[in-house]
């Protein structure tokens, strides 16, 4: 029997996750069945279950993929020269993705999971992890900027990170609810906030 390449396995796994995202975004997590995902993926039930034993496992994999991407995004952003540029690059990456139809589907799934987390301890763990890791990474970036003197030590790094995450989640909701909401004015407001963070030290001198 010929050996299956890793790229083939990765491609099939991605196919299943993409199918699940489409179904979850249309029907919600609770109403979507494994049979729905099988139908959407056009793979056999056996192929699906070889990768994932349950919907929760699929959701976990979707979350893991997103966390891996965010981790790399924040790592790459730290190559910028100043804290302000690091934060702007992160801002552009997160908010810019809302223009991508595929990413909009993922975010729609996230919104549904926020509600589902209120009744499912398993989903709550996934949702909390999807916030806690970016929070840790962003807090670390802000704390590093404080150590270098670019942001005042009087600023609460974790609270600021939570505020930025909340701002992003709030825009995700508004974009989902209203197609007329655009990100450009939001960028300007957020840019003013980021400038205020990095100019605090300068004003105190």
N, C-alpha and C positions, 0 to 999 in steps of 0.2 A: 504493500500500500504506500503511495507516494507521501512524503512528509509535507505537511501543511506549513507554509511560511508564517512567520510572526506577523508580517504585514497583512496577510489574509485574515488572520485571527483578529487583529486590531480593527480591520475594516468591517468585519462582521459585527464585532462588539459595538462599534460606532453606529452601524446601521440600526441595531436594536435600540440604542440610546436615543437616536434621532427619532425613531418611530414612537418611542415612549413619550418623548417631549411633545410631539404632534398630538398624540391622543390625550395626554394629560392636559395640554393647553385647551383642547376642545371640550373635554368631558369632565375634567377635574380628576384628581387622584382617586378619590373614593369610588367614583362611578366607572372608572376605566378598569377593565379586566386584563388578565394576561392574554386571553384570547384576542382582545382588541389589539394588543401590541403585536401579537403573532400576525394578525391580518394586515396591520399597517406596515410591518417590516417585510412581508412577503417571504418570510422564512418559515421553516417547519417548527412546530412546538418543541421538538427535541433540540433543535439548534438554539432556541431561546433559553431553554432550561439548562443547557450545557454551560451557559454563561451566568444566568441569574435564576435563583430559586424562587424569587418573590418580587412583588412590586416594590417593597421596601428596599430590597437589594439593588434594584434598578435606580431608585431615587438616591440611594447612597452613592452609587457610581456616578450619577449626574452631578451630585454635590462634590464628589472627589475631583472630578474633571474640572469643575469650575474653580475649586480651591487651588488646584495645581496651576491653572492659568493665572489666577490672581497672585499667587506666590511669585511666579516668574515675572509678572507685570511689575510688582513692587520691587523685586530684585533689580530688574532692568532700569527702573526709574531712578534708583539710587546712584546710577552712573552719572546723573546730571551734576552740575557744579555746585548749585546752591539749593538750599531747602525749598525755596520758592519754586524753583524749576522742577524739583522732585515732585512736589505737591501738584503742580500744574500738569505734569505728565500723567500722574495718576488720575487727576480730574478728567483730562482729555480722553484717556483710555476708557474709563468707566462710563462717562456720560456720552462719549462718542459712539459707544456700542449700541445705544438705544436707537440709533438710526438703522441698525442691522435687523432685518426681519427675522432672521433665525434667532438672534439674541433676544428679540422681543418675545418670541415664543418661550424661551427659557425663563425670562423674567415673569411671564404670565404664570408659568408653573410655580415659580417661587412664591408669587402672591397667593396661589391656592394652597401651597404648603404652609404658609403662615397661619391660615385659618385651620387647616387640618391638624396642625401642631397642638391646637387647643384640646383635641380629643384623643390624640395618639401619642403616647410617650416615645415611640420609636421615631416618629416624624419630628417630634420636638427635639430630639437629640441631633437629627440632621440639620434642622433649622438653626439651632444654637451653634453648632459647629461652623455653619456657613457664615455666622456673624463673628464668632469668637476668634477665629484664625485671622481674618482681615483686621479685626480690632487689634490683635496682638502685633501684627506687622506694622500697621499704621501708627500705633502708639510708640513702637520702637523707632520709627522714622522721626516722629515729632520729638521724642526724648533725645535722639541723637542730635537734632538741630538745636535743642536747648544746650546740650553739652558743648557744641561748637560756637554758641553765642548768637546764633541766627534767630532764635526764638527766646523770648523772656522765660526765665525759670518760674515766673509767677503763673504762667499758663499751665493749666492741668492737661497734660498730654493725653491721658486716657479719655477724659471728658470731651476734649476737642475731637479725638478720633471717633468717639460715639456720635458726636454732633454731625460730623462729615458723613458717616455711614447713614445716619438718620435722614440727612438731607438727600442723599442718593435714593434711599428707599422711598422717600416721600415723592420724589420726582417720578420714580418708576410707577407708582400708583397713579399719579396724575396723568402721565402719558398713556397708561392703559385705559383710564376712564374717559379721556378726552383726546381725540386725534388732533385737535387744534392746538394742543400744548406743544410749544417748541422749546428746545434746549438752549438756544442762543442767548436769550435774556437771562436765563438761569446761570449760564457760564459767567456773565458779567457780574452778577451778584456774588457768586462764589469766588470769583477772582478778587473782588474787593475784600472779601473776608480773608482770603489767603494773604493778600498784601498787608492787611492789618496785623496778622500774626507775625510776619517776618519784619515788620517795621516797628514793632513794640520796643525792641532794644535800642533802635536808632533814636526814637523819641525820648528815651530816658537819659541819653548821653548829654 
